[in-house]
Amino acid sequence: MSDVVSSQHRSGFVSIVGRPNAGKSTLINRLVGRKIAITSSRPQTTRRVIRGIVTRPDAQLILVDTPGYHRPRTLLGERLNDQVREAWSSVDAIAFCMPADQPLGPGDRFIAREVTGLGRTPVVAVITKSDAVGPAILAERLAGVGALAEEEGITWDSVIPVSSASGANLEVLLDALIALLPEGPVLYPDGEVSDEPIEIAVAELIREAALEGVQDELPHSIAVVVEEMGAREGRPADRPLTDVYAHLFVERESQKSIVIGKGGARLKQVGSRARAGIEALVGTPVYLDLQVKVAKDWQRDPKKLRRLGF
């Protein structure tokens, strides 16, 4: 790759931030053009910092998807917030997501105060889910975003309502974010959309499948670790098979029963949903072995958090 940089080419990092369930992961998937972050209606679905790469002839934009910033109630929550703050401190700009279908609240003000501590880092206010409300509500949200900036001493670089569902204003948002990047070279090879290890991506697809239809208290208790993964030996070249052995962890025996379901029916559904996503990711048929295990109160146990990758 040439080190010569066109005077027009820009590259850099933008952190996508917001409170839980603000539509950050859905937005980053749409901007990148491929699913790199799992999504769910459950708040605090994202648990890792994920980088999505948008490459254009004039720029390379690395979007940093972060867990929802929140007031933590567990050691896991504290560590997720640490990830977010670290990501914020090392980017060229911030896209602060606030959903149009919910009024601004304490969580938005909490994040706004944290963002003001970053000094000169430019901040774009992104009103997500703009297709979910009518013009009157959207106008009310825009006015609220202006009032929030005044209250907290923020100067928005721009305020852009977008819809990940319809694609409205996504190109406008990309142009605005790229304009905030410094001049620089291509940082990742053309065609690469994420730098996330494949095992982590597979574990996240399994967790996404497990989140469907579970009880309210269960989502935060689910963690997934891929123990082993690789091409099965001895398969003909035209019939490859990828083996995936993974453990799905919960905090209590009662939760284990919920995840497995009567006669194993629910776990089978989880496996089927996850397998489809994994096969699309790796490009081969997949054999998925999924075991459910109990790691008591893992969200509050430093040793267990380390074992689970946090």
N, C-alpha and C positions, 0 to 999 in steps of 0.2 A: 504494500500500500504506500502511495506517495505521501511524503510529509509536506508537500506543497499545499498551501491552503488558499483557496480563492478568497479574495477580499469580501465576496458576497456570502460565503458559506458560514453558517453558525452551528454551534453544537453546545449542548449542556443539559443540565438536569432541572426538572421541575417537579416538586413534591405536590401530590394531590392529597389535600387534607380536609378534614371535616369531622363532625361528630358521627357516631355509629349510625349506619343505615341512611347516609346522605347520598348514596348512589355513586360512590367513588369507584368501586371496582367495575361496575357496569360501564361507567364513563371511560375508564382506561381501556377496557376491552374494545369498546367501540372506536376509540381514537387509534388504537394499535391496529385494529382490523382483524383481530383474532382473539380467542379467549385465552387469557393468560392468568386471570384472577378468578377464583370461584365467587359465585354470587348466591345470595339467599335473602329472604325477607327478614331473617333473624339479625338483630343488631350484633355488632362485633364479630361478624363472620371472618373478616380478614385478620390474620394473626402474624403475618410476616411482611417484611418490606419486600415488595416485588417491583422489578424494573421492567417496564414495557418500552420498546424502542420503535420510534416513528422515523423512518428515513425518507427524505425527499431530496431532489437534486440540489436544493439550496440550503438544506439543514438536516441535522440529526438531533431529534428531541428525545431525551430519555425521561419517561414519566415514572415517577417513584410513587407507587401505591402503598399507602401506609394503613395500619390498623386505625380504627376510629379512636380519636383522642377523647378520653373520658375520665371521670373521677373513679380511680381504681378501688375495688373492694377486695382484691386478692393479690398475691405476689405476682401471678400471671399478668394481671391488669397493670401493675406497676412496671413490669418488664416490657409490656407492649407499649406503654407510654414512653419508656426510655428509647425504644426503637424509633418512635415517631419524632421525638425531640432530636435524636441524632440525625435522622434523615433531614429534618428541617434545617439543621445547622450547616449542611454541606451542599445546598442546592443554589441554583442561580435565580430561581423564582418560585413562588408558591401559588397554587390554584386552590382557593378556599371554597369548598363546595357547601352550599346551603340549599336544601330541598324546597321547591316551590309548594309542595303539598303539605308542608308543616310550617307553623309559625316559627319565627326566630325565638330561641329560648336560651336558658342559662348555659347550655352546652356550647352554643355558638359564641356567646359572650366570653366564656372561659377560653375558648380557642383564640378568639380575637385578642385577648390580653396576652396570651402566649406569643402570638404572631408579632405583636408590637415590640416584643423584646428582641426580635431578630435584627433590629436596626434598619439597614438600607435595603434588605431583600424585598424586591417588588412583589406585590400581592394582587392577583386577579380574583375578583369575586365571581364565582360561577354559580348561577341559580339553576340547579339540576331539576329534572322532572317537570320542566315547564309545560309539557304537553298534558300534565295531569290536572291542571287548573285552568280556569277561564281568564280572560284578559283583566278583569277587575282584581282578582286575587293576585295575579302576577304583578300587577301594578302596585298592589299593597306590599308584596314581598320586596320589590325593588326599592320602594320608599323605606322599608324597614332596614334594608342593607345600607342605604345611605345614612340613616339615623344611627345604625350600629357603628359605622366608620366615624361619625362625628363624636359619639359617646366615648369611643375607645382610642381616639386619636390616630386612626388609620387613614391613609390616603390610598384608595384603590387605584391600581394602574388602569384597570377597566372593569366594568361590570357587564357580564354576558350571560343572559338566560339561554340554556341549552336543553335539548332533549336527546338522550341516548337512544330512546325508542324510535323516534322519527328521523334523527340525524340533524335536527334544526340547529343551526349556528355552530356546528362542530368545526367546520372549516374556519369560521371566524375565530373560534377559540384557539385553534392550532396556530393560525397566523399571529394572534396576539401573544401567545406564549413564545413562539419562535423569535418574535421581535425583541423579546427580553433576554435572549441568549447572547453570550459573547461570540465574537468570531472565533472559529476553531475548526479542527479537522474532523473527519469521520472517526468515531470512537468505537463502533462495532461494525462487523462485516455486513454488507448489504444482504438483506433477506432475514437477518436475525431479528426476532421480535421480543426475546426475553433472555436474560442470563441466569434464569432460575435452574438449579439442578433438576434433572428429570425425575429423580426419586421424590423430591419435594413436591413437584407438580403432580405426580401420581398420588401421593398421600393426600394432597388437597382435593383431588377429584373424588377420592374415597370419602373424605370428610363431607364434601358437598352433598354426595348421595345420601350419607347418613343423616344429614340435617333435615331432609325432607320428611315432614309429617311427624316430627318428634314433639314430645311435650315441652312446655315452656321452659322448665328448669334444666332440661337435658343438654341443649346445644353447647353451652359453655363447658360442659363436663366431657365433651368428646375430643379426643386427640387421636391422630393416626401416625404410625411409623412404618415405613417400608423396610422390612428386615432384609429382604433379598430380592433381587430383580435381575433378569438377564435372559438372553436367547436360549431356548432349550437345545441342548446338544443332540446331534444325530438326526435333526429334521432335514428333509430335502430342501434345497434352495428355494423351490417354488411354493413351499408350504411352511414358512417360518412360524414359530410360536414363541411368545414372550411370557415367561413365568414371573408372577408377582406374588410374593408372600408378605402379607402386611398384618399388623396388629392394630386393632381399634380399641383404644383405652377409654374407660369410663371410671367414675369415682366410687360407685357403690354397686353391690350385687343386684339391687333392685333395678338400677339403670341397665345393667347387663341384660336382664330379662326383657326389658323394653326394647333394646336394640336388636336382640335375637328374634323376639316375637314367638308366637305360639308355633311350636314345631319347627322353628327356624325360618318361618315364612318371611319375616321382615328383613332378616339378614340376607336372605336370598335376593330380595328386591334391591337392597342396597348394593349387593354384588353385581347384579345385572345392570343397574344404572351406572355404577362406577366403571364397569368393564367397557361399556360403550364409549365413555369419555376417554379411557386409557387407550383403547384401540385407535381412536381418532388421533391421539397424541403420538403414539409410537409407530403407527402405520402397519401393524401386524395383528393377527388374532392374539388374544390374551387368555392365559389361564390365571385366574385370580383366586388365591387362597387367603381368606380373611378370617382371622381369629379375634374374638372379643375377650379382653382381659380387664381386670379391675386394678387400678392404681389409686388406692384410697387417698382422697383429698389432694390429688396431684397438683391442683392449681395453687396450693399453699405450701407445697413441699419443695424446697430448693433442689434437693437431689433428684426428685422425680421430674421436676421441670427441666433440669439439665439432660436427663435421660430422654426426654421427649423433644429436645432440641430448642428449649427456650432459655 
